[in-house]
Amino acid sequence: MTNQPESVDFHFDVMCPYAYQTSLWIREVRELTGLTLNWRFFSLEEINREEGKKHPWEREWSYGWAMMRIGALLRRTSMDHLDAWYGRAGKALHVDGHKPHEKAVAEHLLEELGLEPGLVDQAIADPTTSDEVMAEHQRVVDANGYGVPTMFFPDGQCLFGPVLIDPPTGQAAVRLWDAVVTWTEFPHLYELQRPKTADDARLIAETFRPYLEARDWVSINRGQVVDIRGLGAGDE
């Protein structure tokens, strides 16, 4: 069996519904195997930015970028704080259908976590939080990555995915992790993909319903605006 890595860097954007589902799986893997999980950032707003429009860091408040800047500030105290923030903000958007990308909601969620709501203003006032998000975003871009979830392994290998909507639990979660780790034995195995059927599209749309109702943006996949309700594709 492939040597099991002790840690993995998991790049995410709170905006991404697929990354959120995959994050539930990798959290389960952590609980069952002792894997060290390092949360890192990647910006869908930046990678999908239309020419001529402002970069997310040029805006007073951006959706995913602002949420990640809050996370960057929290991580300076503890990775556990970022872990809790992503978990709570992700649940708010993708399960509860709320809007953690709105400042007042973000402040409320921090209070729920026992953290100071003033950290929102502090994170946005500190330009170095934006620098941290940019550096980690650029790491994925430099690896020719284009979306999330993206994972980096200790040996430097980078994998996009797994992309799923029904994160396995228990030993099924570990089996999937073993399969992902086994993939790293084959550095020239680039792609293995299941085509989405019409039934898949309906299931994806139903799973992502809270997100679809709460988002204030359109879904873009590699430069193309897509209709998750109709196609089953999304922010990746």
Phi, psi and chi 1 to 4 in degrees:
 res  aa     phi    psi   chi1   chi2   chi3   chi4
   1 MET       -  144.4  178.2  179.7  -69.1      -
   2 THR   -56.4  139.8  -57.2      -      -      -
   3 ASN   -59.0  130.1  -69.8  -30.0      -      -
   4 GLN   -77.4  126.4  -67.8  -70.1  -44.6      -
   5 PRO   -67.8  148.0   25.1  -33.4      -      -
   6 GLU   -83.8  -19.0  -65.5 -177.1   -4.4      -
   7 SER  -149.3  164.2   65.4      -      -      -
   8 VAL  -149.6  143.4   68.0      -      -      -
   9 ASP   -95.1  122.3  -69.6   -4.0      -      -
  10 PHE  -111.5  109.4 -173.4  103.6      -      -
  11 HIS   -87.9  133.5  -73.0 -106.4      -      -
  12 PHE  -143.4  162.3   72.2   93.2      -      -
  13 ASP  -129.8  128.2 -173.7  -34.5      -      -
  14 VAL   -54.5  -28.1 -178.5      -      -      -
  15 MET   -64.6  -24.3  -64.8  170.9   66.2      -
  16 CYS   -86.0  119.0 -178.1      -      -      -
  17 PRO   -69.5  -33.5   24.4  -32.9      -      -
  18 TYR   -68.0  -44.2  -73.0  108.1      -      -
  19 ALA   -60.4  -37.5      -      -      -      -
  20 TYR   -62.9  -45.7  176.2   69.9      -      -
  21 GLN   -61.4  -41.8  -64.5  -63.3  -33.3      -
  22 THR   -66.9  -32.8  -54.9      -      -      -
  23 SER   -65.3  -32.0   76.3      -      -      -
  24 LEU   -65.1  -39.9  -61.7  179.1      -      -
  25 TRP   -65.5  -47.5  160.9   72.6      -      -
  26 ILE   -68.1  -28.8 -159.5   69.1      -      -
  27 ARG   -64.9  -39.9  -71.7  173.0 -174.8  -90.2
  28 GLU   -63.2  -43.0  177.6   81.0   -7.7      -
  29 VAL   -58.9  -43.4  171.7      -      -      -
  30 ARG   -58.1  -45.5  176.8  179.3   60.9 -174.9
  31 GLU   -63.4  -34.6  -68.9  -57.5  -50.6      -
  32 LEU   -91.4  -21.8  -65.7  172.4      -      -
  33 THR  -118.8  -14.7   68.0      -      -      -
  34 GLY    82.9   10.6      -      -      -      -
  35 LEU   -55.6  136.2  177.2   72.8      -      -
  36 THR   -86.0  124.5  -64.7      -      -      -
  37 LEU  -110.8  116.2 -174.2   52.5      -      -
  38 ASN  -104.9  114.7  -58.4  -47.4      -      -
  39 TRP   -81.0  129.9  -61.7  110.2      -      -
  40 ARG  -130.0  168.7  -52.6  -60.9 -176.4 -162.4
  41 PHE  -109.8  157.7  -54.5  116.8      -      -
  42 PHE  -158.3  138.5  178.9   82.9      -      -
  43 SER  -106.8  113.9  174.4      -      -      -
  44 LEU   -68.6  -33.9  -66.7  172.0      -      -
  45 GLU   -60.4  -39.9  -70.1  167.5  -65.4      -
  46 GLU   -77.1  -45.9  175.5   58.6   16.5      -
  47 ILE   -66.7  -26.3 -157.8   70.6      -      -
  48 ASN  -105.5   12.5  -66.5  -43.0      -      -
  49 ARG   -64.1  133.4 -177.2 -178.4   64.0   87.9
  50 GLU   -77.3  142.9  -67.4 -177.2   19.5      -
  51 GLU   -56.8  132.2 -171.5   65.5   32.4      -
  52 GLY    95.9  -17.1      -      -      -      -
  53 LYS   -88.2  158.7  -70.5 -166.7  173.6 -177.9
  54 LYS   -65.2  146.1  -71.3 -176.4  177.3  179.8
  55 HIS   -68.2  153.2  -65.5  -81.6      -      -
  56 PRO   -60.2  -31.2   17.4  -30.4      -      -
  57 TRP   -76.3   -9.6   60.0   85.2      -      -
  58 GLU   -89.0   -7.0  -66.1  176.2  -37.4      -
  59 ARG   -93.1  149.2  -57.9  176.4 -173.4  -84.7
  60 GLU   -61.6  -35.8 -176.0  176.0  -12.8      -
  61 TRP  -148.1  127.2 -178.7  -89.5      -      -
  62 SER  -119.9  156.5  -65.0      -      -      -
  63 TYR   -64.5  -81.5  -62.0  131.3      -      -
  64 GLY   -68.4  -38.2      -      -      -      -
  65 TRP   -60.9  -43.8 -165.2  -89.4      -      -
  66 ALA   -65.1  -42.1      -      -      -      -
  67 MET   -63.1  -36.3  -72.5 -170.5  -76.0      -
  68 MET   -72.5  -32.8  -70.4 -173.5  -72.2      -
  69 ARG   -64.6  -37.3  -69.5 -177.0   67.8 -175.1
  70 ILE   -61.3  -44.9  -64.2  166.2      -      -
  71 GLY   -61.9  -38.5      -      -      -      -
  72 ALA   -62.3  -41.7      -      -      -      -
  73 LEU   -65.3  -43.1 -176.2   65.5      -      -
  74 LEU   -62.7  -38.2  -66.6  172.8      -      -
  75 ARG   -63.7  -26.1 -170.9  175.5   56.7 -172.3
  76 ARG   -63.5  -27.4  -66.3  176.2 -174.5  176.8
  77 THR   -86.6  -43.7  -60.2      -      -      -
  78 SER  -167.4  136.8  169.2      -      -      -
  79 MET   -60.9  -29.1 -177.4   66.9   76.5      -
  80 ASP   -62.4  -34.0  -70.4  -18.1      -      -
  81 HIS   -67.6  -41.5  -75.8  174.9      -      -
  82 LEU   -66.5  -40.1  172.8   53.8      -      -
  83 ASP   -56.4  -47.2 -177.8  -89.4      -      -
  84 ALA   -67.6  -39.1      -      -      -      -
  85 TRP   -64.1  -47.6  167.9 -117.1      -      -
  86 TYR   -63.2  -41.6  179.9   31.0      -      -
  87 GLY   -61.1  -44.0      -      -      -      -
  88 ARG   -75.7  -44.1 -174.7   63.9 -169.7   93.2
  89 ALA   -65.8  -38.6      -      -      -      -
  90 GLY   -63.9  -43.6      -      -      -      -
  91 LYS   -63.4  -40.9 -179.7  177.2 -177.7  -67.1
  92 ALA   -57.6  -44.7      -      -      -      -
  93 LEU   -79.4  -48.6  176.8   59.2      -      -
  94 HIS   -93.2  -14.5  -58.6  -67.6      -      -
  95 VAL  -115.7  -47.5  178.0      -      -      -
  96 ASP   -87.6  -16.2  -58.3  -30.0      -      -
  97 GLY    72.6   27.7      -      -      -      -
  98 HIS   -96.0 -177.0  -62.7  156.8      -      -
  99 LYS  -122.9   77.2  -62.0  177.5 -178.0  -74.7
 100 PRO   -65.7  -13.1   27.4  -36.3      -      -
 101 HIS   -79.4   -3.3   50.0  -80.2      -      -
 102 GLU   -93.6  137.3  -68.7 -175.3   -7.0      -
 103 LYS   -55.8  -45.6 -178.3 -179.6  175.3 -176.0
 104 ALA   -63.5  -37.9      -      -      -      -
 105 VAL   -68.8  -42.2  178.2      -      -      -
 106 ALA   -58.3  -42.3      -      -      -      -
 107 GLU   -62.4  -42.1  -68.6  171.4  -23.0      -
 108 HIS   -63.5  -41.3  174.8   72.1      -      -
 109 LEU   -65.4  -37.8  -64.9  178.9      -      -
 110 LEU   -62.2  -40.9  -74.6  176.1      -      -
 111 GLU   -61.0  -40.8  -76.4 -170.8  -69.7      -
 112 GLU   -58.3  -34.3  -76.6 -169.4    6.2      -
 113 LEU   -84.1    1.3  -65.0  171.8      -      -
 114 GLY    78.8   21.5      -      -      -      -
 115 LEU  -110.9  161.4  -60.9  168.3      -      -
 116 GLU   -74.0  126.6  -70.4  -65.6  -33.0      -
 117 PRO   -62.9  -25.0   21.4  -32.5      -      -
 118 GLY   -64.5  -11.2      -      -      -      -
 119 LEU   -64.5  -23.4  -70.8  169.4      -      -
 120 VAL   -62.7  -53.6  172.2      -      -      -
 121 ASP   -62.5  -38.2  -75.0  -23.9      -      -
 122 GLN   -63.4  -42.5 -174.9  178.4  -22.5      -
 123 ALA   -65.1  -40.8      -      -      -      -
 124 ILE   -74.2  -29.1  -58.5  -54.4      -      -
 125 ALA   -76.9  -16.5      -      -      -      -
 126 ASP   -98.7  106.6 -177.5  -11.5      -      -
 127 PRO   -63.7  -20.4   22.9  -33.1      -      -
 128 THR   -72.4  -19.7   64.0      -      -      -
 129 THR   -66.9  -35.5   60.9      -      -      -
 130 SER   -67.5  -37.5 -166.8      -      -      -
 131 ASP   -61.5  -39.3  -65.8  -19.7      -      -
 132 GLU   -65.6  -44.2  -73.0 -176.8   35.0      -
 133 VAL   -61.6  -44.3  175.4      -      -      -
 134 MET   -61.2  -43.8  172.4   57.9   77.1      -
 135 ALA   -61.5  -40.0      -      -      -      -
 136 GLU   -78.0  -33.8  -66.6  179.0    6.6      -
 137 HIS   -60.1  -45.9  171.4   86.2      -      -
 138 GLN   -65.4  -30.6 -167.7   61.4   42.8      -
 139 ARG   -58.7  -42.9  179.7 -166.2 -168.7 -168.9
 140 VAL   -68.4  -44.3  177.3      -      -      -
 141 VAL   -59.6  -42.9  172.1      -      -      -
 142 ASP   -64.4  -24.1  -71.2  -15.0      -      -
 143 ALA   -88.8    9.9      -      -      -      -
 144 ASN    65.8   25.5  -71.0  -36.0      -      -
 145 GLY   -79.9  162.9      -      -      -      -
 146 TYR  -140.4   -0.8   49.3   80.0      -      -
 147 GLY  -170.7 -168.9      -      -      -      -
 148 VAL  -133.2  151.6  -73.4      -      -      -
 149 PRO   -79.3  136.5   29.6  -36.1      -      -
 150 THR  -124.7  132.9  -68.9      -      -      -
 151 MET  -119.1  140.2  -65.9 -172.7  -68.2      -
 152 PHE  -112.1  133.7  -78.1   84.6      -      -
 153 PHE   -98.6  161.3  -69.4   80.4      -      -
 154 PRO   -56.7  -26.8  -28.9   37.2      -      -
 155 ASP   -84.4    4.0   64.8   -1.3      -      -
 156 GLY    96.6   -9.1      -      -      -      -
 157 GLN   -67.8  148.1  -69.6 -164.0   61.5      -
 158 CYS  -126.4  130.2  170.0      -      -      -
 159 LEU  -129.3  138.1  -66.2  179.8      -      -
 160 PHE   -92.7  128.5  172.7   69.7      -      -
 161 GLY   108.0 -168.7      -      -      -      -
 162 PRO   -69.4  145.4   25.9  -33.1      -      -
 163 VAL   -99.5  116.6  175.9      -      -      -
 164 LEU  -151.0  166.6   44.6   79.0      -      -
 165 ILE  -124.8   -3.4   61.0  168.3      -      -
 166 ASP  -131.2   73.0   51.5   -7.4      -      -
 167 PRO   -55.4  124.5   18.1  -30.1      -      -
 168 PRO   -71.0  157.7   26.1  -34.0      -      -
 169 THR  -124.7  171.5   59.6      -      -      -
 170 GLY    60.0 -145.2      -      -      -      -
 171 GLN   -66.5  -23.2  -72.2  -52.5  -56.5      -
 172 ALA   -64.3  -37.9      -      -      -      -
 173 ALA   -63.9  -40.4      -      -      -      -
 174 VAL   -68.3  -38.5  176.8      -      -      -
 175 ARG   -61.5  -41.2  -71.7 -161.0  -56.2  -86.2
 176 LEU   -64.8  -41.4  177.4   55.7      -      -
 177 TRP   -59.7  -44.1  173.6 -116.7      -      -
 178 ASP   -60.2  -38.7  -70.8  -18.4      -      -
 179 ALA   -65.5  -40.9      -      -      -      -
 180 VAL   -64.9  -44.4  170.7      -      -      -
 181 VAL   -64.3  -38.9  172.8      -      -      -
 182 THR   -60.0  -34.6  -61.6      -      -      -
 183 TRP   -53.4  -35.1 -170.8  -62.8      -      -
 184 THR   -68.5  -10.7   64.5      -      -      -
 185 GLU   -71.9  -16.4  -69.5 -176.0   24.6      -
 186 PHE  -121.8   83.9  -54.9   95.5      -      -
 187 PRO   -64.9  -15.2   22.7  -33.6      -      -
 188 HIS  -109.2   17.2  -60.3  131.9      -      -
 189 LEU   -90.8  104.8  172.7   55.6      -      -
 190 TYR   -94.7  -33.3  -59.5  112.1      -      -
 191 GLU  -151.2  139.7 -134.6  174.2  -74.5      -
 192 LEU  -146.2  113.9  178.8   66.7      -      -
 193 GLN  -137.2  140.2 -170.5  171.9   41.4      -
 194 ARG  -100.6  121.0 -174.3 -166.7  -51.1  -86.9
 195 PRO   -61.7  145.6  -21.0   32.7      -      -
 196 LYS   -90.2  128.3  -63.2 -177.6 -179.2   73.7
 197 THR   -89.2  175.4   66.5      -      -      -
 198 ALA   -62.5  -36.9      -      -      -      -
 199 ASP   -65.3  -38.5  -74.5  -17.3      -      -
 200 ASP   -61.0  -43.1  -69.8  -35.5      -      -
 201 ALA   -60.1  -42.9      -      -      -      -
 202 ARG   -65.9  -40.0  -73.6 -171.3  -73.8  -89.4
 203 LEU   -66.6  -41.1  179.6   58.3      -      -
 204 ILE   -62.6  -46.4  -70.2  167.6      -      -
 205 ALA   -61.4  -39.3      -      -      -      -
 206 GLU   -69.5  -41.1 -178.1   59.0   32.1      -
 207 THR   -62.9  -37.3  -58.6      -      -      -
 208 PHE   -92.6   10.4  -69.8  170.8      -      -
 209 ARG   -54.7  -46.8 -174.7  173.7  -55.8  -80.1
 210 PRO   -58.9  -42.7  -24.3   35.7      -      -
 211 TYR   -61.9  -45.1  156.7   78.5      -      -
 212 LEU   -61.6  -33.5  -67.5  169.7      -      -
 213 GLU   -80.4  -24.5  -67.2  174.4   -7.9      -
 214 ALA   -96.3  -24.4      -      -      -      -
 215 ARG   -67.4  154.1   64.7  179.1  178.9  168.3
 216 ASP  -120.7   31.3  -68.0  -49.1      -      -
 217 TRP  -144.6  170.2   51.8   83.4      -      -
 218 VAL   -97.7  156.8  -62.4      -      -      -
 219 SER   -86.4  133.2  -64.2      -      -      -
 220 ILE  -128.6  132.7  -62.7  177.5      -      -
 221 ASN  -124.5  106.2 -174.4   16.7      -      -
 222 ARG    53.1   48.2  -55.1 -168.7 -159.2 -175.8
 223 GLY    90.7   -7.8      -      -      -      -
 224 GLN  -112.4  129.9  -62.9  -64.6  -42.9      -
 225 VAL   -69.7  130.8  175.9      -      -      -
 226 VAL  -126.1  155.5  -66.0      -      -      -
 227 ASP  -105.9  101.3  178.6    5.7      -      -
 228 ILE   -58.1  -37.2  -67.8  177.7      -      -
 229 ARG   -61.6  -32.3  -67.6  179.0  177.9   85.6
 230 GLY  -100.0  -27.8      -      -      -      -
 231 LEU  -114.6  -19.0  -61.5  177.3      -      -
 232 GLY    77.2   12.5      -      -      -      -
 233 ALA  -104.7  168.9      -      -      -      -
 234 GLY  -167.9 -165.4      -      -      -      -
 235 ASP   -64.1  116.8  -57.9  -72.6      -      -
 236 GLU  -133.5      -  -63.6 -178.6   -4.7      -
